[in-house]
Amino acid sequence: MLRVAVILFAIAVLGAAGVTEVAHSRRWADPEAAQQVQEKLDAIPLAVGLWTGKIAEFNPQVIRQTKAIAHTYRVYSREKSGEAFDVLLLAGDPGDIGTHDPERCYGGAGFKPVGNRRRVELTDPVTARPLSYWSARFETETFPAVALQVIWAWTADGNWNASDDARFEYVGRPVLYKLYVTRRVGAGGAKVATDPTDDFLTEFLPAVRKSLAPDSH
């Protein structure tokens, strides 16, 4: 059974293909600064609402290729329903983290988009601020087919945005965060009775915002 982690592995490898300037790497030459960002990611809770997360290991070589200076990889599940999401958060310079949407990257992993990506709007239940993310479905041509729902967005302060050009929009920000949330879905256009995505994100994203806030550490 093909794990979602394998797909995220491919995204990270292909997403590292963008050209980066030497100045970007110099900004994070200070290991203490990078450690402070990692601590913010580590502070994201593993228990959010009815969802329970577990830390998972991501290939360190691949993380280096993404130019991320910090990351966290978790699997959140809801025991009663068995639903689960893979979550990968990357942090680094906007010139590195703002590149390559999944539509460009999933082809290298044998996936093709099914339909067009959708911009989805949410409201933070704590701050009442609008949040947005991109959502798209990808499917293999293998038999049996593997289908994934992939969500992605960026933020500099914990308020997530479905950016059209994150490198440009966040230029000059000291740190840019990129979020991937992935869930296996029914192949061949099959639909499940309920979609737990908004339920999970409504619980998870405010918890992330609190951890990533500029004054949180």
N, C-alpha and C positions, 0 to 999 in steps of 0.2 A: 504494500500500500504506500503510495507516494505521499510523503509528508509535506505539509505546507512549508516547513523549514527549508526543504530542498529548493523550493521556488524562491523563497526570500534570498537564499544563497546566490541564485542566479541573478536576481535583481541587483544585489550588492556588487557582484563582479562586473556586470555590464554597466552599472551606473557609475563606475569609476573611470569610464572612458573619457570623460570630459577633461579638457586641458585646464590646468591650474597654474597660477602664478607663484613664483618663489615667495613673494610677500605673504601669501596665504599661510604657508607653512611656518614662516618666521613668527607670525602672530602667536602661534601656539607652541613656540619653542620652550616656553616656560611650563614645566610639568606641573607646577602648583596651580596654574590657571586651569589647565586641563582637568586636574583632579577635582577642582571646585565644581566644574560642570558635571563630572561623573557623579559626584555626591548628590547633585540635584536629581539626576536620573535614578540613582539608587534609592532616593527618598520617596519615590512614587510608591504608594501602598500596594501590597499584594491582595488585600481584601477591599473590594469596592462594591458596595451594595451586596447583592447575592452572588457576586462573582469572586472566585478565588484564583489567585495567580501563582504560578511557579516559575522561578528563574530557570532559564534554559541556556545552554552554551551555544555560542555562535562562533564559527570558524574565525580565529583571530587574524589569519592571513587575509581573509576577505574583508574584514573590518578595516585593516590597514589600507587595502586597496580603495576603499570608499573615501579615504582621507578624513574619516570621522575621528574626532579627538576624544569622544566618549560615546557609549552606547549602552542600551539595555535590551534584552530579548526575553520575553515572557510568554507563557501560555495561560490564558484566563479561561476558566470553565465554570459552568453552573451545574452543580451536582444533580439537582433534581431533573433537569431536562437533558443533560449530557451535551449541551451546546458548548462550543469552544472557539476561541479566537487566538491566533498567533499575533503577537505585538512586537514590532521592532521599532525602536527609537534611536535615531542617529543624531549626533550633534557635532557642529564644526563651523568652518567658515562658509558664508553664504555662497561663495564661488564654487565650493565643492558640494555642499549639501543641497543647493538649489537646482541641481542638474537632473535630467533624465526622469521622465514620467514612466510608469509601468508599461504604457502602450508601446514604447520603444524597446523596452527591456525584455518583456515576457516572450517575445518571438524567439529569442535565443534559448529559451528553456522549453520550446516546443508548444507554447500556448498561443492561441489567437484570440483577439477580442471578439466578444459576442455583443453586437450592438455598440452604441456610443457610450462614452463615460457620462455620468450624471453629476451635476453639482448639487449637493444636498445641504440644506440649511438646518441648523439646530439652534436652540437657545440655551445658554448656560443657566441651569436652574438656580445657581447661587448668585451670579452677578447680573443675570438677565441680558447679558451681551450676546450678540449673534455669533455663531460659529459656523464654519462650512468645511466640507471635505469633498474630494472627488471619489466617486465609486464606479467601478467597472467590473465586468464579468469576463473571465478568460477561460478557455476550454481547449483541451488537447484533441487531436484527431486520432488518438490511440483507441484501442478497444480493450477493456472498457475505458471510456473517456473520463478525464479528471477535470472538474470544473471548480473555479475559485471565484469568490467575490473579494476584490481587492479595494481597500480604502487607503487614501493617502492625503496628506495635508502638511503644511509648514506653520511654524510659529517662531517668534523671537521672544515672546513673553508668556506663552501658555494659552493665548487666544488663537485657536486654530483657523487656518484660512486655506481655501482651495485656490491657490494662486495660479495664474496663467503663466507667470514667469518669475519664479521665486528668486532667481539670481539677481534680477533687476530690482524687484520689489523690495528685497531685504538688503541691498547693497549698503555697506557701511555699518551694518549691525554687528556687534561683537561676536554673537553666537546665533546660529540658525539651527532649529530642530526640525527633523523630518520624521513623520509618523507613517508606518505601514501597519494596517490591521487587515488580516487575511482570514478567510473562513471557507471551508469546503462546502460546496452546495451541490444540488442535483445536476447532473449533466444532461445535455440534450434539451435544455429549456425546462426541465422539471422544476417545480416550485414546492417549497415546504409550506406547511400550514401556517407557520408564523416566522417572521424575520426578527431575530433578536438584536439586530445591529444597533438600532437607535436606543434600545434599552441599555445595552452595554456601554455605548459611547456617552449617554447621558450621565451614567455613573462614573465612567473612567476619565473623561476629559476634564471635568472640574478638579478631580484629584491630581491630574497631571499639571493643570494650571497652577494649583497651589504650590506644588513642588518646584516648578520652573520660574515662578515669579522672581523678578530681579532682586528682591530683598529677602528671599527665602533662606539665604545662607549668608 
